[in-house]
Amino acid sequence: APVNALVFMTVLMLLTVILTRHGTRKRWLTEASVACLLGLFAGNAVLVYYRRTSKVPETALTFDDDLFFDICLPPIIFQAGFSVRKRRFFRNAFDIFLLGGLGTMCTFAMISTG
């Protein structure tokens, strides 16, 4: 089963790259929308498959937040940071730092007060 999941994920990644390259040239889809749509279709395909075989494993329907926050989220954040235009970033630097500082202080206050 783990080999099948690895092959399935590899095929999805390749489809994302191919459709993103084609879609961004034509300007009809962004990279994020291609990945979201493929994830939506793949998730529904997996659910339909498991419902037809009447064997729905618990792991198929659970969301692993450690996997998301440790593996999936950092590349998304780095890509978003590297794709920001310098002029836009510096034009909005005060707002960015203000939100970052306020968010950090609010999070600190909520966690410390329990």
Secondary structure, DSSP 8 states (H G I E B T S, - for coil): -HHHHHHHHHHHHHHHHHHHHHHHHHTS--HHHHHHHHHHHHHHHHHHHHHHHT---GGGS---HHHIIIIIHHHHHHHHHHTS-HHHHHHTHHHHHHHHHHHHHHHHHHHHH-
